[in-house]
Amino acid sequence: MNRNFIAALNREIQKTPPIWIMRQAGRYLPEYRKVRSNFKNFLDMCKTPEICCELVLQPIERYDFDAAIIFSDILTIPDALGLGVSFVEGKGPVFSNPIKNQKIFLNDKF
């Protein structure tokens, strides 16, 4: 984060408002696509801290934004809970172990 963003968080008056980017927009960046091509599984990328850090910094370095959102995906949560998330080309996220009844909530992960 740069000084402009921190100052705004401290309620200091700024000449311009700080600009931040939602990470999802980065998937169109060539540098993102290059990193992504090294991973067969999207969630493996989300689970690699060094890669997440690199992906957070890419749009800041390219566009000089003031801050960014941490790279992740909301579906890392159900995956961590044992629902088995995979991303199927042309279909989207698929659960190999979907919640079908309340028994899954007895799982130690819940």
C-alpha positions as CSV (number, residue, x, y, z in Angstrom):
1,M,0.0,0.0,0.0
2,N,1.2,3.5,-0.6
3,R,1.0,6.6,1.5
4,N,-2.1,7.9,-0.3
5,F,-4.2,4.9,0.8
6,I,-2.9,4.9,4.4
7,A,-3.6,8.6,4.7
8,A,-7.2,8.1,3.5
9,L,-7.6,5.3,6.0
10,N,-6.5,7.8,8.7
11,R,-9.2,10.2,7.4
12,E,-6.6,12.7,6.1
13,I,-7.9,14.8,3.3
14,Q,-6.4,13.8,-0.1
15,K,-6.1,15.7,-3.4
16,T,-7.4,12.5,-5.2
17,P,-9.2,9.5,-3.7
18,P,-7.1,6.3,-3.5
19,I,-7.7,3.8,-6.2
20,W,-7.7,0.0,-5.5
21,I,-8.4,-2.9,-7.8
22,M,-10.4,-6.0,-7.3
23,R,-8.1,-8.9,-8.1
24,Q,-10.5,-10.7,-10.4
25,A,-10.0,-8.0,-13.1
26,G,-6.4,-9.1,-13.4
27,R,-7.2,-12.4,-15.1
28,Y,-7.1,-10.4,-18.4
29,L,-3.5,-9.2,-17.8
30,P,-0.9,-11.0,-19.9
31,E,1.4,-11.4,-16.8
32,Y,-1.5,-13.1,-14.9
33,R,-2.2,-15.5,-17.8
34,K,1.5,-16.4,-17.9
35,V,1.5,-17.4,-14.2
36,R,-1.9,-19.2,-14.6
37,S,-0.5,-21.3,-17.5
38,N,1.9,-22.9,-15.0
39,F,-1.0,-24.3,-13.0
40,K,-3.3,-27.2,-14.0
41,N,-5.6,-26.5,-11.1
42,F,-6.8,-23.0,-10.2
43,L,-7.1,-23.8,-6.5
44,D,-3.5,-24.9,-6.4
45,M,-2.6,-21.4,-7.5
46,C,-4.8,-20.0,-4.7
47,K,-3.0,-22.2,-2.2
48,T,0.5,-21.1,-3.1
49,P,1.4,-18.0,-1.0
50,E,4.2,-16.8,-3.2
51,I,2.0,-16.9,-6.3
52,C,-0.9,-15.1,-4.5
53,C,1.5,-12.4,-3.5
54,E,2.8,-12.0,-7.1
55,L,-0.7,-11.9,-8.5
56,V,-1.8,-9.2,-6.0
57,L,1.2,-7.0,-7.0
58,Q,0.8,-7.4,-10.8
59,P,-1.9,-4.7,-11.3
60,I,-0.3,-2.4,-8.8
61,E,3.0,-2.5,-10.7
62,R,1.3,-2.2,-14.1
63,Y,-1.1,0.7,-13.2
64,D,0.3,2.3,-10.1
65,F,-2.8,1.7,-8.0
66,D,-2.8,2.7,-4.4
67,A,-3.8,-0.7,-3.0
68,A,-5.1,-4.2,-4.0
69,I,-7.2,-7.0,-2.7
70,I,-5.5,-10.2,-1.7
71,F,-5.7,-12.8,-4.4
72,S,-7.9,-15.8,-3.5
73,D,-11.3,-17.3,-4.4
74,I,-14.4,-17.7,-2.3
75,L,-14.5,-21.3,-3.2
76,T,-11.4,-22.1,-1.3
77,I,-13.6,-22.2,1.8
78,P,-15.9,-25.1,0.7
79,D,-12.9,-26.8,-0.7
80,A,-11.2,-26.6,2.7
81,L,-14.4,-28.0,4.2
82,G,-14.1,-31.1,2.1
83,L,-16.6,-30.4,-0.7
84,G,-14.0,-31.0,-3.4
85,V,-14.2,-28.0,-5.7
86,S,-12.9,-28.2,-9.2
87,F,-13.3,-25.8,-12.1
88,V,-14.6,-27.5,-15.3
89,E,-13.9,-25.8,-18.6
90,G,-17.1,-24.4,-20.1
91,K,-19.1,-25.3,-17.0
92,G,-17.6,-23.5,-14.0
93,P,-17.1,-24.7,-10.4
94,V,-18.2,-28.3,-9.6
95,F,-18.4,-30.0,-6.2
96,S,-17.3,-33.6,-6.1
97,N,-18.7,-33.9,-2.6
98,P,-21.8,-31.6,-2.6
99,I,-23.9,-31.2,0.5
100,K,-26.8,-33.6,0.1
101,N,-28.0,-33.8,3.6
102,Q,-27.1,-32.7,7.1
103,K,-24.6,-35.5,7.8
104,I,-21.8,-33.5,6.2
105,F,-22.1,-31.0,9.1
106,L,-21.0,-33.8,11.5
107,N,-17.6,-33.8,9.7
108,D,-14.7,-32.7,11.9
109,K,-14.0,-29.9,9.5
110,F,-17.3,-28.2,10.4
